[in-house]
């Protein structure tokens, strides 16, 4: 079935599903982080999205922009580490990009992700290839934009974006980390998948799964 | 995991609650958001010095809140940076109008969260400065990493800048002094064992019975090199020489321009230690190493400094910036001038550091 819009209730369901996925992957993300970081990424993201869950009821009747901005503020105030400012900025900028809307078109989704990824790059100053969440997010954004420009519907475009994010995530394995705590390991960071790229992939995949569930 | 905790998720809060009860004459603790602050804050006319970071490094930073040192400290979860709302509320609480200096250890998370807090404080009309501490010589390169980490020099900078603020220095003067302390301080640490983050429950890294990790940070992150364990003298020599023979280090940091209200990139270079320099020497336990072993390290460090022409004018030996229960040690050498030494000697009364009052 062709999907041409994402209504607000699906965005809310996406955030709830993300909380569930991050809880399920709490230990997995923490193990990835233990190998090259400081063993807290899964714990932090799980705590952050639990805070998001507790605040969603206060904004569910507002527009998509408000829902996403509230998500960002909740993450900023609860995640800590590098993930807090980065995912906080991701969702706040996503919300600012689609302020006032009750549903998103395919083009809106591109605008949303563009704003979110720009925000992450400005805050963290990571380049592609630095072994960070940017390595999953940027390919996903590019795949999404290309697909939408080629006339794909939302579901097909998101499938391509999630596949690109997954590939980007796996491509971080042979990379040498240049940002964050992993960068202190130098050569020893090679051979490990980046936890931030992994959580980024999981968050995007949760959106696709939410849409597939109802389409 | 064997720890004196109730539930892992309650550990940070319950520890702070105990600290507040134990030191109610010196500090208060605010929850939601969490920060420790001076019982007599805001102190009229005084620049407020605020720091913070992940928990698990106690007594840093909360143990250094009090007269002559920090006005507030923001503890995050264990080994996780605190969040901008904590720093912003702490700044509002302790700002007397003379402004707030954030002393920030150079870790990606801490830097980003404090940058966002500085933006919030500025928007609220609070004069604010951010100074980074990046003193860990284990990190050689700043171009392809997040730069040198903030370790032992943080403790010395908080003491010296806290005293300067108490003496009436204005915000720019305290910030300039803090930057200068950072550029004159160098540290290097090592671990004999890993530590266990309560929420995780298993060691952060595996270290064999006969192995040690050289060049660790303070978060149980793996270090620069793993090797067979050596004698205390040999370990001390490795750490001390890494500091003493460290060459000039250049990095670009972001500092807040109060007039323009924006971040500016500043290139800073420090000068290597040289014969004739006066230093404060800190021998610091990572949490699980007893003071008796620290003295074994200090004995050798003293000998090496003498041989290299460095004069240890003050020392600080004990557990001040730790990684939970990790066994290991870090050495910090801070080259001091008369101004820094005067502020080092000035009275201080905090839960973890007290002299002169």
HADDOCK unambig.tbl for C-alpha pairs under 7 A between the chains (distance, minus, plus):
assign (segid A and resid 34 and name CA) (segid B and resid 204 and name CA) 6.06 0.50 0.50
assign (segid A and resid 37 and name CA) (segid B and resid 221 and name CA) 6.14 0.50 0.50
assign (segid A and resid 38 and name CA) (segid B and resid 219 and name CA) 6.45 0.50 0.50
assign (segid A and resid 38 and name CA) (segid B and resid 220 and name CA) 6.73 0.50 0.50
assign (segid A and resid 38 and name CA) (segid B and resid 221 and name CA) 5.49 0.50 0.50
assign (segid A and resid 39 and name CA) (segid B and resid 204 and name CA) 6.67 0.50 0.50
assign (segid A and resid 76 and name CA) (segid B and resid 83 and name CA) 6.56 0.50 0.50
assign (segid A and resid 77 and name CA) (segid B and resid 83 and name CA) 5.43 0.50 0.50
assign (segid A and resid 77 and name CA) (segid B and resid 84 and name CA) 6.75 0.50 0.50
assign (segid A and resid 77 and name CA) (segid B and resid 85 and name CA) 6.08 0.50 0.50
assign (segid A and resid 78 and name CA) (segid B and resid 83 and name CA) 6.81 0.50 0.50
assign (segid A and resid 80 and name CA) (segid B and resid 76 and name CA) 6.98 0.50 0.50
assign (segid A and resid 80 and name CA) (segid B and resid 80 and name CA) 5.81 0.50 0.50
assign (segid A and resid 80 and name CA) (segid B and resid 81 and name CA) 4.97 0.50 0.50
assign (segid A and resid 80 and name CA) (segid B and resid 82 and name CA) 5.23 0.50 0.50
assign (segid A and resid 80 and name CA) (segid B and resid 83 and name CA) 5.12 0.50 0.50
assign (segid A and resid 81 and name CA) (segid B and resid 80 and name CA) 4.80 0.50 0.50
assign (segid A and resid 81 and name CA) (segid B and resid 81 and name CA) 4.33 0.50 0.50
assign (segid A and resid 81 and name CA) (segid B and resid 82 and name CA) 6.97 0.50 0.50
assign (segid A and resid 81 and name CA) (segid B and resid 109 and name CA) 4.17 0.50 0.50
assign (segid A and resid 81 and name CA) (segid B and resid 110 and name CA) 6.54 0.50 0.50
assign (segid A and resid 82 and name CA) (segid B and resid 108 and name CA) 5.86 0.50 0.50
assign (segid A and resid 82 and name CA) (segid B and resid 109 and name CA) 3.63 0.50 0.50
assign (segid A and resid 82 and name CA) (segid B and resid 112 and name CA) 6.83 0.50 0.50
assign (segid A and resid 85 and name CA) (segid B and resid 112 and name CA) 6.37 0.50 0.50
assign (segid A and resid 85 and name CA) (segid B and resid 113 and name CA) 6.13 0.50 0.50
assign (segid A and resid 178 and name CA) (segid B and resid 144 and name CA) 5.07 0.50 0.50
assign (segid A and resid 178 and name CA) (segid B and resid 145 and name CA) 4.80 0.50 0.50
assign (segid A and resid 178 and name CA) (segid B and resid 146 and name CA) 6.83 0.50 0.50
assign (segid A and resid 179 and name CA) (segid B and resid 145 and name CA) 5.65 0.50 0.50
assign (segid A and resid 179 and name CA) (segid B and resid 146 and name CA) 5.22 0.50 0.50
assign (segid A and resid 180 and name CA) (segid B and resid 108 and name CA) 5.29 0.50 0.50
assign (segid A and resid 180 and name CA) (segid B and resid 146 and name CA) 5.63 0.50 0.50
assign (segid A and resid 183 and name CA) (segid B and resid 145 and name CA) 4.79 0.50 0.50
assign (segid A and resid 183 and name CA) (segid B and resid 146 and name CA) 6.39 0.50 0.50
assign (segid A and resid 184 and name CA) (segid B and resid 139 and name CA) 6.71 0.50 0.50
assign (segid A and resid 184 and name CA) (segid B and resid 145 and name CA) 6.17 0.50 0.50
assign (segid A and resid 185 and name CA) (segid B and resid 223 and name CA) 6.94 0.50 0.50
assign (segid A and resid 185 and name CA) (segid B and resid 224 and name CA) 6.55 0.50 0.50
